[in-house]
Each structure stands twice: as C-alpha cells, then as structure tokens.
Amino acid sequence: MSQLNKTPRRRTTLAISGLALMLTGRSASAGGLAAATGAASAFSVWSLGIAAVLSVIYLLYEGMKCWTGRGDWINDFGSSCVKVAVTGAVVVLAPYLWSMFTL
C-alpha cells in the first residue's frame, strides 16, 4: 500500500480536490467559459455572504459573553473584533499581494 493512502489528511485533501475538479468541470462543460465564470462569481458572492453572517454571529456571541460578565470587553471582545477585521482583510490583501509578484 502506498504512503498516500496511509495519511488521512492527504486523503481528505485529495477528496476535496477531486470534488472541486468535478464541480468545476461540470459547470464549465455546461455552457462554456462564460457559464463557468458566472458560476465562480456566484460562488464567491455566496461564500463571502456566509462568512459575513458567521462573523456577525461570532461577534454577537462574544458580546453576550462580555455583557453577562463572563468576559472582558477589552481583551475578549476587542481581540475578537481584531480577528474578524484581519480575516476580512485577507479577501483584499491576497489579490493585492498576488499582483505584486506577477508582472
């Protein structure tokens, strides 16, 4: 048996990659490049919307912890706000850094 099948992390990565390739190939063959581009754009908007809802829920949870006295406003809620801001900045920062290294 090969080493590839022995590690669960690699199997999971291969399964996710295979699923992504199957979904991409299906949308690309359905209507050409324009349909695939539209599907990728719709997926991007949908995933960013889900991330926004999850971040609001996370901040509400941390705020309620602080409101009930289980946490500190500066350390807990403040650090949660910084985490959400940095995570949101990745969406803008990644393409900017990518454009710096491509000519």
C-alpha positions as CSV (number, residue, x, y, z in Angstrom):
1,M,0.0,0.0,0.0
2,S,1.4,3.4,-0.9
3,Q,2.2,6.1,1.6
4,L,-0.5,8.3,0.0
5,N,-3.4,6.2,1.3
6,K,-2.0,6.0,4.8
7,T,-2.4,9.6,5.8
8,P,-5.9,10.8,6.5
9,R,-5.0,14.4,5.8
10,R,-3.9,13.6,2.3
11,R,-6.9,11.5,1.6
12,T,-9.1,14.4,2.7
13,T,-7.2,16.8,0.6
14,L,-7.5,14.6,-2.4
15,A,-11.2,14.1,-1.9
16,I,-11.8,17.8,-1.6
17,S,-9.6,18.5,-4.7
18,G,-11.4,15.8,-6.7
19,L,-14.8,17.2,-5.7
20,A,-13.8,20.7,-6.7
21,L,-12.5,19.4,-10.1
22,M,-15.7,17.5,-10.7
23,L,-17.9,20.6,-9.9
24,T,-15.7,22.9,-12.0
25,G,-15.7,20.6,-15.0
26,R,-19.4,20.2,-14.8
27,S,-20.1,23.9,-14.8
28,A,-17.5,24.6,-17.5
29,S,-18.9,22.0,-19.8
30,A,-22.5,23.1,-19.3
31,G,-22.2,26.4,-21.1
32,G,-18.6,27.2,-21.8
33,L,-16.3,29.7,-20.2
34,A,-19.0,32.3,-19.6
35,A,-21.1,29.9,-17.6
36,A,-18.1,28.8,-15.6
37,T,-17.1,32.4,-14.8
38,G,-20.6,33.2,-13.8
39,A,-20.8,30.2,-11.5
40,A,-17.5,31.0,-9.9
41,S,-18.6,34.6,-9.3
42,A,-21.9,33.5,-7.8
43,F,-20.0,31.0,-5.5
44,S,-17.6,33.8,-4.5
45,V,-20.5,36.1,-3.5
46,W,-22.3,33.3,-1.7
47,S,-19.2,32.3,0.3
48,L,-18.4,35.8,1.3
49,G,-22.0,36.3,2.4
50,I,-21.8,33.1,4.6
51,A,-18.5,34.4,6.1
52,A,-20.1,37.7,6.9
53,V,-23.1,36.1,8.7
54,L,-20.7,33.8,10.6
55,S,-18.5,36.7,11.7
56,V,-21.6,38.6,12.9
57,I,-22.8,35.6,14.9
58,Y,-19.3,35.2,16.4
59,L,-19.1,38.9,17.5
60,L,-22.7,38.7,18.9
61,Y,-21.6,35.6,20.9
62,E,-18.5,37.3,22.3
63,G,-20.5,40.5,23.1
64,M,-23.1,38.5,25.0
65,K,-20.3,36.8,27.0
66,C,-18.9,40.2,27.9
67,W,-22.4,41.6,28.7
68,T,-23.2,38.8,31.1
69,G,-19.8,39.2,32.9
70,R,-18.1,36.1,31.6
71,G,-15.5,38.0,29.6
72,D,-13.6,41.3,29.4
73,W,-14.6,43.9,26.9
74,I,-11.1,44.9,26.0
75,N,-9.3,41.6,26.0
76,D,-12.1,39.2,24.7
77,F,-14.4,41.4,22.6
78,G,-11.6,43.7,21.4
79,S,-9.4,40.7,20.3
80,S,-12.5,39.2,18.6
81,C,-13.0,42.4,16.6
82,V,-9.4,42.4,15.5
83,K,-9.6,38.7,14.5
84,V,-12.7,39.4,12.3
85,A,-11.1,42.5,10.8
86,V,-7.9,40.7,9.9
87,T,-9.8,37.7,8.5
88,G,-11.9,40.1,6.4
89,A,-8.8,41.9,5.2
90,V,-7.4,38.7,3.7
91,V,-10.0,38.9,0.9
92,V,-8.5,42.2,-0.2
93,L,-4.9,41.6,0.8
94,A,-4.4,38.3,-1.1
95,P,-5.1,39.6,-4.6
96,Y,-3.0,42.7,-3.9
97,L,0.0,40.6,-2.9
98,W,-0.6,38.3,-5.8
99,S,-0.5,41.2,-8.2
100,M,2.8,42.4,-6.7
101,F,4.5,39.2,-7.8
102,T,3.0,38.9,-11.2
103,L,4.1,41.2,-13.9
